[in-house]
């Protein structure tokens, strides 16, 4: 017996996506950043002394680079300097153990060199939120609210998230929807970049540069690598 398809409005992340589409940029990035911020906020507020949480942080040497900097922002807003001090005093001790072990003489075998984690628990929260947003967009049929929302000016998936979406949703129809969510934004942005370049020619300087064109070079970086790590909690 075939499973009935999940109604679009009932999908996890549907309402978050609609809220995120009120803002310019990549909605999957916004969802991911908000989820990571919430994870770090909860950790620093109530889980600093939780043995299981601390053990996981110790084993992984804390957070990845992106979320370590986000944790600094979260802690600054929370006034959680003590929590960060407790966590990182422990992590520094663990890192010192790894450095000593790596530097110790050994007769055979490769050294296990210490390094900051490339992925962390905050990454897992972020990835799940992004995957939820991508699943809604992949299922959004023509005329639906998400379909209309992603076609607003200044919206679109970034390259990392369209790549993730295409990997998660290999179905031809769903892949086409996700690809279009990137390509429409990319075409709009390249048009603005071309105008910015053209208007720097002395022959066209009197035309004036629009706000969209003025911001296009910054948005182009975000489109290729994803939205930057926020310093304040991303709102819905």
DATASUL-V40481 format. One record per run of one state. SS is the DSSP state (H for helix, E for strand, - for the rest). FROM is the first residue (numbers start at 1). TO is the last residue. If there is no record, write none. Layout:
BEGIN
ss=(SS;SS)
from=(FROM;FROM)
to=(TO;TO)
END
This chain:
BEGIN
ss=(-;H;-;H;-;E;-;H;-;H;-;H;-;H;-;H;-;H;-;E;-;H;-;H;-;H;-;H;-)
from=(1;8;11;14;21;25;26;27;48;51;61;65;79;81;104;121;140;145;150;155;156;159;169;172;200;202;208;211;226)
to=(7;10;13;20;24;25;26;47;50;60;64;78;80;103;120;139;144;149;154;155;158;168;171;199;201;207;210;225;236)
END
